[in-house]
Amino acid sequence: MHDASERPSGQIVRVVLCLILIAYAAARLLEIFPNPVPRLTVVALDVLSALAFALADGYRQLHLRSILVFAAICLVVGNLLENLSILTGFPFGHYYFLSLMGPKLLHVPVLLGFAYVGMAYVSWILGCLIVGSSQSASTRGRLVSVPLTAAFIMTAWDLAQDPVWATVLRGWIWRDGGPWFGVPISNYLGWYVTVFTIYVLFALYLRVNSAFDIPASPVRGRSALLFYVLCAAGNVCQIFSRGNALVVQDPTGQPWRVSDIFGASALVSIFVMGAFALLAWLKLRGEAATPTD
């Protein structure tokens, strides 16, 4: 049972999280349906609402210092490897960013770094939920199992999103194209390695500070699960998007049907992101049904 003095603060955080989820849902709708809002504004609302969610929910899940450390690790590792790949092709492949995501830090948009924080946090919480409390006695085992699981969850998100943002929206360009609707396989291998590195570093930080715990209650895990489900649902709704182009080409001249790209994104969102969401939900139900002292 929580101390009564903590309740007002907890209530405020819950209200803030509700407002953030509404803002994120609004951003996803604005991405899909025609509207007069500038594209950069919509992208900023999408990314910054995810960042705000990570900071607010992380404050109550991990406490302020830990969520700030998590954000710092994401920003440093993410921007370092993104810039490295743009210059060398490692680890993601050869690509470059256009103006869709706004101003850059060196070669990488500032908003992309913030996107790392938001979705990496949500994926971390779901990874903790899926691994569950059964391994809580083995901190050493969780140093590997949680990062491995969370990295798959976040890579699934990118698997659904990247062809839309690169090949259709032209937020960035893959110089050599690739088999996944203009995106190279190396991108997803690089994504997995990058986010796994982020998670391992954070897990080591938590272990050193004796704070490696899964969410304390099912209620606190629901917000991250809802955010991930909203993201998947937004991807599915893209099939209703109506743009001018029916076919787009990647830099190699390979044509891709926009409807096929949206359809593939929807399928990944349902059957891959949806599978992770279902596993986390089942864990939440199991935790809720477990008697507590």
C-alpha positions in Angstrom: 0.0 0.0 0.0 1.3 3.4 -0.9 1.7 6.2 1.6 -1.1 8.7 1.5 1.3 11.5 1.0 2.3 10.0 -2.4 -1.3 10.0 -3.8 -1.7 13.6 -5.0 1.6 13.3 -6.9 0.5 10.0 -8.3 -2.8 11.4 -9.4 -1.1 14.3 -11.1 1.2 12.0 -13.0 -1.8 9.9 -14.1 -3.6 12.9 -15.4 -0.4 14.0 -17.3 0.0 10.6 -18.8 -3.7 10.6 -20.0 -3.1 14.0 -21.7 0.1 12.7 -23.3 -1.6 9.6 -24.7 -4.4 11.9 -26.1 -1.7 14.1 -27.8 0.0 11.0 -29.2 -3.2 9.6 -30.6 -4.0 13.0 -32.1 -0.6 13.1 -33.8 -1.1 9.6 -35.3 -4.5 10.7 -36.7 -3.1 13.9 -38.1 -0.5 11.7 -39.9 -3.2 9.7 -41.6 -6.0 12.1 -42.6 -5.6 15.3 -44.7 -5.3 18.4 -42.6 -3.8 21.9 -42.8 -1.2 21.3 -40.0 2.4 21.5 -41.3 4.0 18.0 -41.5 6.9 19.1 -39.2 4.5 20.1 -36.5 2.8 16.7 -36.7 6.1 14.9 -36.5 7.1 17.0 -33.6 3.8 16.2 -31.8 4.3 12.5 -32.4 7.9 12.4 -31.2 7.7 14.9 -28.3 4.5 13.2 -26.9 6.5 9.9 -26.9 9.4 11.7 -25.1 7.0 13.3 -22.6 5.4 9.9 -21.9 8.8 8.3 -21.2 9.8 11.1 -18.8 6.5 11.2 -17.0 5.9 7.4 -16.7 9.6 6.8 -16.1 9.5 9.3 -13.2 6.9 7.1 -11.4 8.4 3.7 -12.5 12.1 4.3 -12.2 12.4 7.7 -10.4 13.8 10.9 -11.8 17.5 10.1 -11.8 17.1 6.7 -13.5 14.8 8.0 -16.3 17.2 10.9 -16.9 20.1 8.4 -17.2 18.1 6.2 -19.5 17.3 9.3 -21.7 21.0 10.2 -21.7 22.1 6.7 -22.8 19.5 6.7 -25.6 20.6 10.1 -26.9 24.3 9.5 -26.8 24.3 5.9 -28.2 21.6 6.6 -30.7 23.1 9.8 -32.1 26.6 8.4 -32.1 25.6 5.3 -34.2 23.3 7.2 -36.5 26.0 9.7 -37.3 28.5 6.9 -37.7 26.2 5.0 -40.1 25.6 8.1 -42.2 29.4 8.6 -42.6 30.4 5.0 -43.0 27.4 2.8 -43.6 27.8 1.0 -40.3 25.7 -0.3 -38.5 22.5 0.6 -40.3 23.5 1.1 -43.9 24.0 4.1 -46.2 21.3 6.8 -45.9 20.8 10.5 -45.3 18.0 12.6 -43.8 15.9 15.1 -45.6 14.0 18.1 -44.1 10.9 16.2 -42.8 12.2 15.8 -39.2 13.5 19.3 -38.8 16.9 20.6 -37.6 19.9 18.4 -37.2 22.7 17.7 -34.7 25.6 17.1 -37.0 23.9 14.7 -39.6 21.0 13.5 -37.5 17.7 15.3 -36.7 17.3 16.3 -33.1 13.8 14.8 -33.1 15.1 11.4 -34.0 17.2 11.3 -30.8 14.0 12.1 -28.9 12.2 9.3 -30.7 14.8 6.9 -29.4 14.0 7.9 -25.8 10.2 7.6 -26.2 9.9 4.2 -27.9 13.0 2.7 -26.2 11.4 3.4 -22.8 8.0 1.9 -23.8 9.8 -1.2 -25.3 11.9 -1.5 -22.1 8.8 -1.6 -19.9 7.1 -4.2 -22.1 10.3 -6.3 -22.1 10.3 -6.2 -18.3 6.7 -7.2 -18.2 7.2 -10.1 -20.6 10.3 -11.4 -18.8 8.2 -11.2 -15.6 8.9 -11.6 -12.0 9.8 -15.3 -12.2 13.4 -14.3 -12.9 13.5 -11.6 -10.2 15.8 -13.8 -8.1 18.4 -13.9 -10.9 19.5 -10.4 -11.6 22.4 -11.6 -13.7 19.9 -13.5 -16.0 17.7 -10.4 -16.3 20.8 -8.4 -17.4 20.5 -10.3 -20.7 16.9 -11.5 -20.9 15.3 -8.1 -20.5 17.6 -6.3 -23.1 17.2 -9.1 -25.5 13.4 -9.0 -25.3 13.1 -5.2 -25.3 15.3 -4.9 -28.3 13.1 -7.3 -30.3 10.0 -5.2 -29.2 11.6 -1.9 -30.4 12.9 -3.4 -33.6 9.4 -4.7 -34.4 8.3 -1.0 -34.2 11.0 0.0 -36.7 10.1 -2.9 -39.0 6.6 -1.5 -39.3 7.6 2.2 -39.5 10.7 2.5 -41.6 9.4 1.8 -45.1 6.6 4.4 -44.5 8.9 7.1 -43.2 11.7 6.4 -45.7 10.2 5.2 -49.0 6.8 7.0 -48.8 7.2 10.1 -46.7 10.9 10.6 -47.6 12.0 11.5 -44.1 15.3 9.8 -45.0 16.7 8.1 -48.1 18.4 4.7 -48.3 21.0 5.2 -51.0 21.1 1.6 -52.2 17.4 0.7 -51.5 16.6 -2.6 -50.0 14.3 -5.6 -50.2 11.9 -4.5 -47.4 10.1 -1.8 -49.5 13.3 0.1 -50.2 14.9 -0.5 -46.7 18.0 -2.7 -46.4 18.2 -5.7 -44.0 21.2 -4.1 -42.4 19.0 -1.4 -41.0 17.2 -3.9 -38.8 20.3 -5.7 -37.7 21.8 -2.3 -36.8 18.7 -1.3 -35.0 18.7 -4.5 -32.9 22.4 -4.0 -32.0 21.9 -0.4 -31.2 18.9 -0.7 -28.9 20.4 -3.9 -27.3 23.5 -1.8 -26.4 21.3 0.9 -24.9 19.4 -1.6 -22.8 22.5 -3.5 -21.6 24.1 -0.2 -20.5 20.9 0.8 -18.6 20.5 -2.6 -17.1 24.1 -2.4 -15.8 23.4 1.1 -14.4 20.3 -0.3 -12.6 22.2 -3.3 -11.2 25.0 -1.1 -9.8 22.4 1.1 -8.2 20.4 -1.9 -6.9 17.3 -0.8 -8.8 16.7 -3.5 -11.3 13.0 -4.0 -10.8 10.1 -4.7 -13.1 7.1 -2.4 -12.8 5.8 -2.6 -9.2 2.2 -3.3 -10.1 0.0 -4.2 -13.1 -1.6 -0.8 -13.0 1.7 0.9 -13.7 2.5 -1.3 -16.6 -0.7 -0.6 -18.4 0.2 2.9 -19.6 3.3 1.7 -21.5 1.2 -1.2 -23.0 -1.5 1.3 -24.1 1.1 3.5 -25.7 2.6 0.6 -27.7 -0.9 -0.5 -28.7 -1.8 3.0 -29.9 1.4 3.0 -32.0 0.5 -0.3 -33.6 -3.1 0.9 -34.2 -1.8 4.1 -35.8 0.3 2.0 -38.2 -2.8 -0.2 -39.1 -4.9 2.9 -39.7 -2.4 4.1 -42.3 -4.1 1.8 -44.8 -6.9 4.4 -44.9 -4.5 7.2 -45.8 -5.1 8.9 -49.1 -2.1 10.4 -50.8 -1.4 11.6 -54.3 1.1 8.9 -55.2 0.0 5.3 -55.9 3.6 4.2 -56.6 6.9 5.4 -55.2 10.5 4.7 -56.3 13.5 4.1 -54.1 16.9 5.6 -55.3 17.7 2.4 -57.3 14.6 3.0 -59.4 12.7 0.1 -57.9 9.0 0.9 -57.8 6.8 0.1 -54.7 3.1 0.4 -54.4 2.2 2.7 -51.5 -0.8 0.4 -50.6 1.6 -2.5 -50.3 3.8 -0.6 -48.0 0.9 0.5 -45.8 -0.4 -3.1 -45.8 2.9 -4.6 -44.8 3.2 -2.1 -42.0 -0.3 -3.0 -40.8 0.5 -6.7 -40.9 3.7 -6.3 -38.9 1.8 -4.1 -36.4 -0.9 -6.7 -35.9 1.1 -9.9 -35.9 4.5 -8.8 -34.5 3.8 -5.7 -32.4 0.5 -7.2 -31.5 2.1 -10.4 -30.3 4.4 -8.5 -28.0 1.4 -6.5 -26.7 -0.6 -9.6 -26.1 2.3 -11.3 -24.2 2.6 -8.2 -22.0 -1.1 -8.0 -21.4 -1.2 -11.7 -20.4 1.6 -11.0 -17.9 -0.3 -8.0 -16.5 -3.4 -10.2 -16.0 -1.3 -12.8 -14.3 0.3 -10.3 -12.0 -3.1 -8.8 -11.2 -4.5 -12.2 -10.3 -1.6 -13.1 -8.1 -2.5 -12.6 -4.4 -0.2 -10.1 -2.6 0.5 -9.8 1.1 
